[in-house]
Amino acid sequence: MSSPSLGQLLHRYRRHRPQLDQVHALLTTTGYFCCPSDPSLPPEGEASDAGATFVYNILIGASTLRREPCRAALHLLAQMLVHRVPPNRHTFPPLIKSIAISVSASPFSPLPGVAGQAVHAQVSRRGLVPDDFVNCCMVKFYGQLGDLGSAGKVFEENPRPDVASLNAVLDALCKNGDVGSATRIFDGLRERDVVSWTTLINGFLVNGCFEEAIHFFREMMLGSGQGASSPRPNEATLVCVLSACANSDSSRASHQGREIHGYVVGHDVQWTAFLGTALIDMYGKRGRVHCAANVFERMVSKEVCTWNAMISALASNGEEARALDMFEMMRIQGMRPNGITFIAVLTACARSRVVQRGLGLFESMCCDHEIVPTMEHYGCVVDLFGKAGLFEKALEFIRAMPFEPDASVWGALLGACKMHGNVQLAAEIGTRLLTLQPHHSGRYMVLSNIYAGEGMWGTAFRFCLHVSSYILGVVPVEPFILFIENALSLGTLGQSHGISLESLTTSAHESKVPRQKLLLEMEPRVNFLISGGRHGGIVASVITVPSSRGLMIEGIDEAFKSVAFGPGH
């Protein structure tokens, strides 16, 4: 059976539904829908020929597997209309799905948006917008397109939306960053299925609200809303909340992650590759490598993503040699590494400073595995050179890149400059980075710390002042000089204290106290390295804070606090 005759075969059996179903199943299971050339279309149908509509619906569904699904699906719809074959409620969902795939593949192309509006017009003409199935697909499509206005209008055309349509609205809002509106709609739902809960939890996750994601998962587990118990979480729910636990800054997130692990074991939840990978990733990011390894060993089915998570967990927790051994084991067992795998192993090479092995892996990725390096891969190699102190080689590698390096590449080299105290190169890189990311607090603070570490206090202070104006977002902020020497405090910079900024920095620089670096933190997290010692001259730093904010000093032992502030403070 050659691929050009598929459409004719379907058309031949269009009046014999059992045989048509058998052909459909055969084509699906044997993968004939993936053929690159279009199947021959059935000849002109009759308006009342439901079999012809069914044939076209099958072919439109198969278009999602084509190289250009949007064009293939629209071509089939055009043929339907030309041949006077009437579309029905089963025609448009796969058609919309094909267009949505094109949105993901080409987010800046105008074709999916125009095609979606044309399909919407066809749906409206045929009175199918109120249909739950079609309505849900249209809302999802407009949400993916970022057109919340059109998504809302489509949703309002359904007089009695079911829970699937409401979930589609939640998904559209969350994907476009409006988790507040999504939460309000969720709170008003009379019926919440597991998809409702998972959609909202995932919405918080993708918008960086990790604590909220964990909170709603707890609510789901406890049962909430008008006395009705919540549904049990499924695999997708557990994967979402585990990812939130992995990325949360809260110390409680580790406990929550372990509770989820206990739930999986205690309720005989199926250990899929994705669930196991999420557990490994969570334990790895929380620094519990032995727990991640236990999960990895327990898993029967391991996908590439599972190996990637375990290698990353080892590489990010000081187990670089084990990470590289795990990579070799992965290859021995016949698993084909992907781009993410090589990011993990290149990171391990950079941290352990095994330059030649890292370069060999990068070459193998390009030549043996035919993986096209991304910006992140190039950043890993730059980090590899930088951590080894090979700055000239790092710069040569950057110049040879096939595209302009972005902030992540320069940021990797800046971190290496901080590690090795290369102030001159740090200044050059800092100029580039602050042009690319003028409001990135981390860049200012790394530069500030580099200069402070070399005793260049005046320059360090200026970067710290930039942080206050760019990051805190309070203009004007109330500037403070905190120079604590025998509990001496100077007030605002605006007042005359008889001591200039230069004399303060000179005094700090010439101090004979040990140059112990301490971390002074303020809210929000703005860090600045300060110099301290045990001879009474504790702190020399410039910090700017809004008048309503207090200072928190971390990393200073009680003896230092006592000297600086007096006993009992």
C-alpha positions as a printed Julia matrix, in Angstrom:
569×3 Matrix{Float64}:
   0.0    0.0    0.0
   1.74   3.15  -1.2
   1.17   6.44   0.55
  -0.58   8.22  -2.41
  -3.46   5.71  -2.27
  -4.29   6.15   1.41
  -6.93   8.77   0.85
  -8.5    6.73  -1.94
  -8.57   3.66   0.29
 -10.34   5.59   3.03
 -12.79   6.98   0.5
 -13.52   3.5   -0.86
 -14.72   2.32   2.55
 -16.38   5.56   3.63
 -19.88   3.97   3.5
 -18.74   0.92   5.47
 -17.95   2.17   8.95
 -16.54  -1.11  10.41
 -14.05  -1.45   7.57
 -13.26   2.26   7.77
 -12.5    1.96  11.48
 -10.19  -0.96  10.74
  -8.32   1.03   8.09
  -8.06   3.98  10.48
  -6.62   1.77  13.22
  -4.18   0.16  10.79
  -2.91   3.51   9.54
  -2.52   4.81  13.08
  -0.65   1.8   14.44
   1.64   1.36  11.43
   2.59   5.03  11.25
   1.39   5.63   7.69
   0.07   9.01   8.8
   3.68  10.15   9.12
   4.41   9.8    5.41
   5.92  12.99   3.94
   3.72  13.2    0.85
   0.06  14.13   1.01
  -2.36  11.24   0.59
  -4.67  11.41  -2.39
  -7.87  13.15  -1.47
 -11.22  11.53  -2.09
 -13.19  12.81  -5.06
 -16.03  15.26  -4.69
 -18.37  14.17  -1.95
 -22.04  14.67  -1.41
 -23.43  17.12   1.12
 -25.1   14.3    3.0
 -22.11  11.96   2.82
 -21.07  11.54   6.45
 -18.44   9.0    5.4
 -16.58  11.61   3.36
 -16.57  13.95   6.37
 -15.17  11.14   8.5
 -12.4   10.52   5.95
 -11.42  14.18   5.95
 -11.49  14.3    9.75
  -9.02  11.41   9.85
  -6.71  13.12   7.37
  -6.89  16.45   9.23
  -6.06  14.63  12.45
  -3.05  13.09  10.7
  -1.85  16.54   9.62
  -0.59  17.18  13.16
   2.26  14.77  12.33
   3.29  16.61   9.16
   6.29  18.89   8.78
   4.0   21.9    8.24
   0.82  20.9   10.09
  -0.92  24.25   9.7
  -0.62  24.35   5.9
  -1.53  20.67   5.55
  -4.66  21.03   7.7
  -5.81  24.22   5.96
  -5.28  22.58   2.57
  -7.55  19.71   3.62
 -10.2   22.1    4.94
 -10.12  24.0    1.64
 -10.57  20.74  -0.25
 -13.54  19.86   1.96
 -15.24  23.14   1.16
 -14.44  22.89  -2.56
 -15.82  19.34  -2.69
 -18.88  20.38  -0.67
 -18.08  17.98   2.16
 -19.6   19.49   5.32
 -17.29  19.86   8.36
 -18.72  18.83  11.72
 -17.78  19.22  15.39
 -15.02  16.64  15.01
 -13.38  18.49  12.11
 -12.27  21.64  13.91
 -10.48  20.46  17.1
  -7.69  18.61  15.2
  -7.59  21.5   12.74
  -7.09  23.97  15.6
  -4.48  21.67  17.13
  -2.5   21.68  13.87
  -2.54  25.48  13.83
  -1.53  25.61  17.5
   1.49  23.39  16.79
   2.6   25.96  14.23
   2.3   28.69  16.88
   4.81  26.8   19.04
   7.13  26.08  16.12
   7.02  29.62  14.65
   5.86  32.03  17.37
   6.55  35.13  15.25
   4.82  33.9   12.09
   1.54  35.67  11.27
   0.12  32.56   9.55
  -1.24  30.77  12.65
  -3.07  33.87  13.85
  -4.68  34.53  10.47
  -5.51  30.84  10.05
  -7.05  30.71  13.52
  -9.33  33.64  12.74
 -10.4   32.0    9.47
 -11.21  28.76  11.28
 -13.05  30.72  13.97
 -15.19  32.28  11.23
 -16.03  28.82   9.85
 -16.91  27.59  13.34
 -19.2   30.58  13.92
 -20.91  30.2   10.54
 -21.81  26.63  11.37
 -23.03  27.46  14.87
 -20.44  25.27  16.58
 -18.94  27.84  18.98
 -21.28  26.84  21.87
 -20.21  23.21  21.46
 -18.1   22.34  24.52
 -15.55  20.37  22.52
 -14.98  23.06  19.9
 -15.24  25.94  22.37
 -12.58  24.43  24.62
 -10.17  24.03  21.7
 -10.73  27.61  20.52
 -10.11  29.03  24.0
  -6.88  27.02  24.3
  -5.75  28.2   20.88
  -6.29  31.89  21.59
  -4.62  31.45  24.97
  -1.56  29.96  23.29
  -1.63  32.84  20.81
  -1.65  35.29  23.75
  -4.97  36.79  22.68
  -6.89  36.73  25.96
  -9.54  39.09  24.6
 -10.56  36.67  21.85
 -10.31  33.74  24.26
 -12.75  35.5   26.58
 -15.18  36.28  23.77
 -15.18  32.67  22.59
 -15.74  31.43  26.12
 -18.67  33.81  26.62
 -20.39  32.37  23.54
 -20.85  29.1   25.42
 -23.97  29.54  27.59
 -23.3   26.46  29.73
 -19.56  25.84  29.8
 -18.42  22.55  31.23
 -15.43  22.08  33.5
 -13.14  21.41  30.5
 -13.95  24.85  29.04
 -13.35  26.49  32.41
 -10.04  24.68  32.68
  -9.12  26.01  29.24
  -9.74  29.56  30.51
  -7.56  28.9   33.57
  -4.81  27.58  31.31
  -5.02  30.59  28.99
  -4.77  33.05  31.9
  -1.88  31.21  33.54
   0.1   30.9   30.31
  -0.18  34.66  29.86
   0.91  35.53  33.39
  -2.47  36.47  34.87
  -2.47  33.99  37.74
  -4.47  36.44  39.87
  -7.5   36.24  37.58
  -7.01  32.5   37.24
  -7.1   32.13  41.03
 -10.31  34.17  41.29
 -12.0   32.02  38.65
 -10.73  28.88  40.35
 -12.12  30.01  43.71
 -15.53  30.46  42.09
 -15.67  27.03  40.47
 -18.37  24.74  41.79
 -16.74  21.72  40.23
 -12.98  21.24  40.31
 -11.47  18.17  38.75
  -7.84  17.12  38.9
  -7.15  19.1   35.7
  -8.43  22.29  37.38
  -6.05  21.88  40.31
  -3.12  20.85  38.13
  -3.67  23.76  35.74
  -3.57  26.31  38.56
  -0.58  24.67  40.28
   1.29  24.59  36.98
   0.3   28.22  36.37
   1.97  29.28  39.6
   4.98  27.14  38.72
   5.61  28.61  35.26
   5.18  32.13  36.65
   7.76  31.57  39.37
   5.27  31.53  42.27
   6.63  28.35  43.82
   5.28  28.85  47.33
   1.76  29.43  45.98
   2.01  26.25  43.9
   2.96  24.27  47.0
   0.19  25.96  49.03
  -2.52  25.0   46.54
  -1.21  21.46  46.39
  -1.61  21.26  50.16
  -5.16  22.6   49.8
  -5.84  19.95  47.19
  -4.57  17.21  49.47
  -6.54  18.43  52.47
  -9.74  18.97  50.52
 -11.18  22.42  49.94
 -14.11  24.31  48.58
 -17.67  24.16  49.84
 -17.14  21.0   51.84
 -16.34  18.88  48.8
 -13.23  16.73  48.89
 -10.59  17.38  46.27
  -9.6   14.76  43.7
  -6.45  12.73  44.15
  -3.42  14.17  42.35
  -2.3   12.49  39.16
   1.17  12.2   37.68
   1.04  15.68  36.13
   0.04  17.24  39.47
   2.88  15.54  41.33
   5.45  16.48  38.69
   4.35  20.14  38.86
   4.53  20.42  42.64
   7.85  18.56  42.78
   9.25  21.09  40.33
   7.96  23.88  42.59
   9.66  22.24  45.59
  12.88  21.95  43.6
  12.96  25.65  42.74
  11.57  27.17  45.93
  13.86  29.09  48.29
  11.85  28.01  51.3
  13.41  25.48  53.66
   9.96  23.91  54.03
  10.0   22.91  50.36
  12.41  20.05  51.11
  10.01  18.67  53.69
   7.11  18.96  51.24
   9.12  17.17  48.56
   9.86  14.29  50.93
   6.17  14.1   51.84
   5.29  13.77  48.16
   7.86  11.0   47.83
   6.19   9.26  50.78
   2.79   9.72  49.16
   4.03   8.1   45.94
   5.38   5.1   47.84
   2.46   4.79  50.28
  -0.28   5.0   47.66
   1.36   2.71  45.09
   1.53   5.49  42.51
   3.01   4.19  39.28
   6.7    5.06  38.96
   6.77   6.56  35.49
   9.94   7.99  34.01
   8.63  11.54  34.32
   7.59  11.2   37.96
  10.9    9.6   38.9
  12.79  12.29  37.0
  10.91  15.01  38.89
  11.85  13.39  42.21
  15.51  13.12  41.2
  15.54  16.74  40.06
  13.93  17.88  43.32
  16.39  16.0   45.51
  19.32  17.17  43.39
  18.37  20.83  43.65
  17.77  20.48  47.39
  21.27  19.04  47.83
  20.19  15.52  48.8
  22.16  13.54  46.24
  21.9   10.22  48.09
  18.08  10.45  47.96
  18.23  11.24  44.25
  20.48   8.22  43.72
  18.08   5.97  45.66
  15.18   7.05  43.44
  17.31   6.54  40.33
  18.27   3.01  41.37
  14.65   2.12  42.17
  13.36   3.14  38.75
  12.85   0.28  36.31
  12.15   2.45  33.27
  14.73   5.19  32.74
  14.42   7.69  29.91
  17.08  10.13  28.71
  15.52  12.82  30.91
  16.03  10.55  33.95
  19.74  10.16  33.25
  20.01  13.91  32.62
  18.44  14.7   36.0
  20.79  12.33  37.84
  23.89  13.64  36.05
  22.84  17.23  36.82
  22.19  16.37  40.47
  25.7   14.94  40.82
  27.38  17.76  38.88
  25.72  20.51  40.93
  26.52  18.95  44.3
  30.26  18.47  44.12
  30.13  14.96  42.63
  31.59  15.87  39.25
  33.56  12.63  38.82
  30.47  10.54  39.54
  28.5   12.66  37.08
  30.98  11.9   34.31
  30.97   8.2   35.25
  27.17   8.25  35.08
  27.4    9.72  31.58
  29.66   6.85  30.48
  27.25   4.33  32.04
  24.4    5.98  30.15
  26.19   5.48  26.85
  27.13   1.88  27.69
  23.45   1.08  28.28
  22.59   2.37  24.82
  20.89   5.62  25.82
  21.45   8.37  23.27
  22.38  11.65  25.0
  20.69  14.87  23.93
  21.56  18.53  24.2
  20.52  18.73  27.86
  22.79  15.78  28.68
  25.79  17.62  27.31
  24.96  20.77  29.26
  25.08  18.65  32.42
  28.37  16.91  31.61
  30.04  20.11  30.38
  29.01  21.73  33.65
  30.62  18.83  35.52
  33.82  19.28  33.5
  33.87  23.02  34.22
  33.4   22.54  37.95
  36.15  19.91  38.11
  38.34  21.91  35.68
  39.04  18.99  33.35
  39.44  21.12  30.26
  40.57  18.52  27.72
  37.78  16.11  28.58
  35.24  18.91  28.34
  36.51  19.95  24.92
  36.42  16.33  23.8
  32.8   16.0   24.89
  31.88  19.22  23.09
  33.48  17.93  19.89
  31.78  14.55  20.31
  28.43  16.27  20.74
  28.85  18.1   17.44
  30.47  15.33  15.37
  29.36  11.99  16.8
  25.88  12.9   17.99
  25.18  15.64  15.42
  23.74  17.96  18.06
  23.86  21.62  17.06
  25.35  23.59  19.97
  23.11  26.22  21.52
  24.13  29.39  23.34
  24.01  27.44  26.6
  26.51  24.88  25.31
  28.89  27.64  24.26
  28.44  29.24  27.68
  29.45  25.96  29.34
  32.69  25.81  27.32
  33.45  29.45  28.18
  32.84  28.57  31.82
  35.16  25.57  31.37
  38.01  27.8   30.19
  37.22  30.52  32.72
  37.16  28.31  35.81
  40.52  26.89  34.73
  41.9   30.44  34.47
  42.4   30.17  30.69
  40.99  33.6   29.88
  42.72  34.03  26.52
  41.37  30.7   25.29
  37.91  31.67  26.55
  38.05  34.93  24.58
  39.3   33.12  21.46
  36.44  30.65  21.77
  33.92  33.49  22.11
  35.3   35.22  19.0
  34.94  31.95  17.04
  31.28  31.46  17.98
  28.9   31.38  14.99
  26.64  33.99  16.6
  26.96  36.95  18.93
  27.4   35.85  22.55
  24.56  36.8   24.86
  24.62  37.84  28.5
  24.79  34.25  29.75
  28.11  33.66  27.97
  29.66  36.89  29.23
  28.18  36.21  32.67
  29.98  32.86  32.83
  33.28  34.58  32.09
  32.54  37.31  34.63
  32.03  34.66  37.3
  35.44  33.22  36.43
  36.97  36.7   36.72
  35.56  36.93  40.23
  36.99  33.51  41.1
  40.49  34.41  39.87
  40.48  38.13  40.73
  40.9   39.28  37.12
  39.74  42.87  37.64
  40.86  44.22  34.26
  38.91  41.68  32.23
  35.97  41.95  34.64
  35.76  45.68  33.9
  35.61  45.03  30.13
  33.02  42.29  30.5
  31.03  44.39  32.97
  30.68  47.17  30.41
  29.23  44.7   27.9
  26.92  43.09  30.43
  25.52  46.33  31.78
  24.73  47.35  28.2
  22.93  44.05  27.58
  21.23  43.9   31.0
  21.16  47.37  32.58
  18.67  46.3   35.26
  20.19  42.96  36.27
  21.04  43.21  39.98
  23.29  40.17  39.96
  25.68  41.73  37.43
  26.13  44.86  39.54
  26.72  42.85  42.68
  29.29  40.52  41.1
  31.21  43.53  39.82
  30.86  45.26  43.18
  32.19  42.2   44.97
  35.11  41.84  42.56
  36.22  45.41  43.19
  35.63  45.11  46.94
  37.68  41.93  47.05
  40.59  43.82  45.51
  40.2   46.75  47.9
  38.88  49.13  45.21
  36.18  50.47  47.5
  35.24  53.62  45.61
  34.35  51.68  42.45
  32.63  48.98  44.49
  30.49  51.6   46.24
  29.41  53.14  42.96
  28.12  49.78  41.71
  26.3   49.29  45.0
  24.59  52.66  44.56
  23.55  51.6   41.05
  21.83  48.58  42.56
  19.71  50.77  44.8
  18.56  53.02  41.97
  17.92  50.27  39.44
  16.78  47.34  41.54
  15.02  48.62  44.62
  12.83  50.83  42.47
  12.42  53.43  45.25
  13.38  56.87  44.01
  14.69  58.67  45.87
  16.01  56.12  48.32
  17.47  57.18  51.62
  21.23  56.61  51.37
  23.15  55.41  54.4
  26.78  55.03  55.18
  27.25  52.33  57.73
  30.72  52.58  59.13
  30.72  50.84  62.45
  33.86  51.37  64.41
  33.41  51.1   68.14
  29.65  51.48  67.56
  30.12  54.74  65.62
  27.27  55.3   63.17
  27.16  58.01  60.55
  23.77  59.19  59.38
  22.66  60.07  55.89
  25.0   61.07  53.1
  23.08  64.3   52.78
  24.26  65.52  56.17
  27.7   66.9   56.96
  29.68  64.62  59.23
  33.14  66.01  58.67
  34.19  62.69  57.13
  34.27  62.34  53.35
  33.5   59.21  51.38
  37.11  59.04  50.21
  38.42  59.18  53.77
  36.06  56.38  54.75
  37.19  54.17  51.89
  40.84  55.01  52.51
  40.42  54.19  56.19
  38.84  50.87  55.33
  41.49  50.08  52.75
  44.41  50.93  55.04
  42.96  49.07  58.0
  45.31  46.35  59.23
  42.51  44.03  60.22
  42.33  40.67  58.44
  40.43  40.98  55.14
  37.75  38.55  56.1
  34.84  38.79  53.68
  31.45  38.94  55.28
  28.07  39.16  53.65
  25.71  41.96  54.49
  22.19  41.34  53.26
  19.26  43.67  53.08
  15.71  43.27  51.92
  15.14  42.76  49.06
  18.16  40.58  48.47
  20.95  42.98  47.69
  24.29  41.52  48.73
  27.54  43.32  49.24
  30.85  41.95  50.43
  32.36  43.85  53.31
  35.65  43.59  55.11
  35.87  42.76  58.78
  38.17  41.7   61.56
  38.47  41.31  65.31
  40.14  44.65  66.14
  37.01  46.72  66.51
  36.95  48.04  62.94
  34.2   45.73  61.83
  32.44  47.14  58.81
  33.19  49.5   55.98
  30.44  49.52  53.4
  27.96  51.69  51.6
  24.38  50.49  51.53
  21.31  52.29  50.28
  17.96  51.33  51.68
  14.46  52.79  51.68
  13.77  54.46  54.99
  11.09  51.91  55.83
  13.4   48.91  55.44
  15.62  47.38  58.07
  18.98  45.71  57.7
  19.69  42.05  58.36
  23.27  41.01  58.95
  24.03  37.42  58.04
  27.23  35.48  58.42
  28.67  37.53  61.28
  29.29  35.61  64.47
  27.97  36.73  67.82
  31.32  38.17  68.86
  31.32  40.51  65.86
  27.74  41.53  66.53
  28.63  42.27  70.14
  31.56  44.48  69.14
  29.53  46.3   66.52
  26.29  46.85  68.38
  27.12  46.24  72.03
  26.27  43.26  74.23
  22.75  41.93  74.02
  22.02  43.31  70.55
